[in-house]
């Protein structure tokens, strides 16, 4: 058998001095192909120029041992023709950190390949393990520098001037070695996994892929995306979710532009990402359905992909030939949820078989990320709906007080919490103001908050004193569990008396902003949190002057890791003073005031969710109120009609006299029939005329249809037909029956 000479190195490379920082000597031996019949030194004696070429090329040869240029043994090429012109890798084609080839690609006889030990790919972490053997290449291959635009974009360089569409040697230009592929897959999957919503995950796939792995990518997802164990019905529809590709000036640039401006430019690459179909309905049993069912990525020139790609992209959409397109199904945990198309331009090296494994990894991580994002989106939707139903959609606007509120979750990832606020209308134009805070900001906290809020509404409807309401809330919290604790502030404002009664259960104290701009922290008994048990709650009654603003809030507004509660309360008080100074003697508007209060929060002040309730006291003037105590006697109905007539005459509402006298007589007669203590009659003139009759009987009247033979039972029927609104409220001392009549146009 004839002796084989080692591959020759070009004279230019042989005479080229070592670059700055490169050592001509390496730790590992240089690669010398051995003959099947004798050692490599016999070939060196037969070709005197070979030692010089080998010595000159040894730095590049030795660097091929590991991906970071370690000192491992150089890979052994299978064989090559002795007439190879310039098979060493040109420095311009080596991207930063990319290992150069070990030597010229050579053709090897099968017997010689069997004598050599197997080597593995370099360490993905940049170690110095043995490098992979090249698969073989043409004996006349020459070096070609990549276009500067592609190097700037991070592209691997092309394999050579003539691409045959077959896989190029590992480590050659345009085809990363095994270690480089592993590093790329690791970096790409980390980038994909960082996304938490659908757009972030798809964007991570596109940005990680283009231009390192492909020049263009198209991502199709099912529309709509199935959630969890849902079984979609109807046809499978794929919709183009996102595309990404190289800029036009990079796609249209070729290698000849950098070497010779007058050289013939390659044919421009078609804008595949911009002309793909936006929507695709997968035909049952069609070629696209078969590829998606197969799960594994396929080359674009395979028989399955040639039929599936036109169905996905459209019949008139151009697709690069050969192995420059990969169709990868996206399979989630239970089903295929989409597909990704990776495309390389014609002047770039085609995909290798190993690139199918890379595409499979990218598709798998993307599909699992999409599944995660869909489930997260469902959880966010549930959290938003839960929070929306737990908090009031809108606040009531009772006479004598104006209300505004705000709620902020702890963070975007924690949309629900245990903070709540409420405003509950009470008899006599009074209103109950409630702010509470359950420990934590999770779904459990929100559920407990909803139960406590419902309990507070029920207790408020009984018109219990504030301290009594907190006592019953404490009992309810203990029934919910031993660790169900919350703080709460419960206040009742009376616009007629211009007074407010406040009871506290371990909540931060409220702040009262007076009309003149003075802000004070109200002194209320602190109390113990709800759920402790065995404690008493105290209530305090304070003045509520007209024009003053009461601010109820949770501790998330004033407490954080950067400040304690009392420091935050003082900062809130100063903020209110500064805001009131801007409006002069007039109180600031409620909505802008709430925004200004939340503006005091800094970047590190969002450790907890925040509930804020602002109440502007306007009150009801004493001249608009008429109040009487009446004894339960048979003459009381006539006395009540006379008193109501006088009040209406004083207010200039004579037009309502007949209706008011009739309705007052019916309600008073019913109270006199059962009451044992004095009856109360009150008329209030606000935006409506309101009449209230109170007695000591707790049973509420019910509207019923009287039979023709019945002597009674028609009083409430008349009230229901003539009044604008009416109702009955049970009190701790009895009940109140009320009705409202619209004012005449001139009195509004």
Steps between C-alpha positions, in 0.01 A plus 500: 500500500637841407605735778275797576649841554353740755289785375697795379445846643494808280821698468328813626398330820838330535686830479248689715653604838322405817239753621559707807433291807529164312768256603657303222532196721208310648464235764345232283655324199421622152272291284684268265297258291657158512528271203342163502843341438746724686544801730452857389877585504556301183260735328692794640823368347327454168375862503763742639255791504262326732689561830518873433132516419414297807711716726350816362148371537546336840352784715164480319522121498564475873224748590236265365517278805226685693243765428699761693833417343614258767794264477316179427604273215411621153231315308606253236343556160404189311719575192534744213675539171860623507409768248283705739578865434411677822300290746580685823229721645550866414519720814228726361250216509555426870248683717604598849534192715442259205750218468692480176533180298770258587633468149405448142204274434629174359346189345572186702478135416261295711779281630689802633192641672442171680854509654445838669345541847166678522504857627220707648392858452674770697381594848203739469644704785819568307718214621789341317355161415557332165338673203260323261621344178397670177268310268680578177508770233614570148876486439492832320327699776632853556446757777245771456455787745144575601328825419568769764129556547445142599791505744364814659164333540655204676464253208726208452686539174408304187657168436654585163437661168309201370243354735393155397221481756677217684611532860839668529777383732442564868673819604513638147373846418121523531473174696580527870671214675321285757610716793382814326162343430460403863591850614256651252218268608570577865497875446190486279297285739594726792377798304175326415448387859535856630165595346192487715233594250431387145658792318819487707551130430443529125720809485772312689493222240526747210778707653700192599466345155557790261771540378704242691311191388282624214451810289121503541246332725122472492306390808146369460278426802156348532211742511363479758766338716366214714535539875594208722284194435261676264419302188453741210212433266489591135785526251856582602583856401857634510553875508829678436600630842838657423769521233858612513774526236820675408473861384455551127850640445649192666273255315590654163874520565734235366858397539610670183402842633781503751766345278425678173240778475475436127437128539167353409255527788314185604130477446315684782341280761118513491322655797357174627395628843307790351301309241395190695134419555350645815259212557502132415229244554660156532321245287423173671727231355688761293880525469528773765295295743731203443812711571344647814398155616856376447629761748860476370645788290555431131708665228321712245616280212350184651193356335282572805611864532472572126129431525446646848675837457272628220200414715647692793659798324281519192531354152671805347751555782868442406694248707883458472601173343717222637552474874456870573156467660395308811136445596478429873167413670441658841365236733399595853430272788200333340460608138656686211438872545678644196797488268824692440674543164876571497643636174852573377582713198648339187853641546527344847591144584208260510377336819667181619343192645611615846303821447183293508585415860556869573164589343332226701641639824392854415153382401457291815604778738285752314193275507539431872547873558185577303310246709633667812404845372147388415453351845646814657263713294207294626618545858530875445149509358364310800686729737371812327144371503528399865636840598238680292216313665645534850526880475206731421456587135400853595444689820159634602453874512274558802379845586737703714826321410714451189721192460806395298716187519811332363641148507850392396624138510835421653654431155404401148563136588278523811178653376287401797538577865325524834435877503147627449287810538126556505234768544158383625196731508311493830161633607478873560740586216785362706781304340739234636862530383705179521865428422664167586816301439529121518849363551675413172424575137405167353188327375435371852524850643258626236253223582511580873467868420186430298342314791584774750372769264171317456470461875565871552229589249251276676583644841482854366150429367396427858619849594716368781743734677857495354649325803232231480571449130871440570413256777290288262772520231748369756276203571458432129878507444549244776242274338692519172822371662747551776745697283243721324597846618418842362493865594193716445377856540124549523348848508141631479445856379177687579456797264215641707688509830839568330653232720695180428539190719819297444608161632842352427635143493878535472484722190711810425320815625305715253601851402257790491578785258314817600373761259774747592777255409578366847545122518482304823538134590186404688548351842301179501549199725736261315325177598612146420485346152196303396545130566690530829189439709415589857552877463267797518480772240446864585333768293559873504264774375658802332390815321475477120490864383369580154778525240733265688642186334551170681768271362484128579784281370685172552855461624637438150476876441713603798720199581778340297848357539639855482283663769292412804128563541517825693756651267272418210197647680687825557606512135137442399383783724757737352400395150137585574600842632703574187213393275245711691729803477471489120121557508500776761194529721299251297550127565682313223291279266478143620620315190818708451557482875507118487746514211724738693495271802608200290769720344695489825588137434856440388659207312561304822166579664287227337538216749126456554174576327331831572138596562407866531160654581446877512176656633417871461250609767239740369222437751137600492405845622277508811249710307441205266409261782173469694491251793223408746427246776138380506321290758326186369142623536197490266536876440864465393422456129310833488785673689755360259307628196484848649874510579594379154274765339673780694848378399406482134356851512823631656707337223271616219392147409124541519466292181597190696261558791226257398734211420708552813198522732353179356821298524595633845156415629525140375847438644426671832178305541688171461762608756238616752326163474803301629740748668530533877750784513505843335506509122745714304409697188769673295487689171819582307526728199801423282486414132182309592246523778555214744263397778602258779276345765665303780354278772612235749354199313773295326267320256527645150181567303449304181310602192208267434189493286191563713184306430176688436364392840810614696468816709872579490817418311472777240726761659829374357330449166428875488860577608637277226287666232550866598858510632811515286675252730418345831642247740530374855817456706532306822685683779637386833212687664226411253453598137469794263256517208587767244387630163622764253319740269650695214520877547312735267710650219522844662637354826780291353 
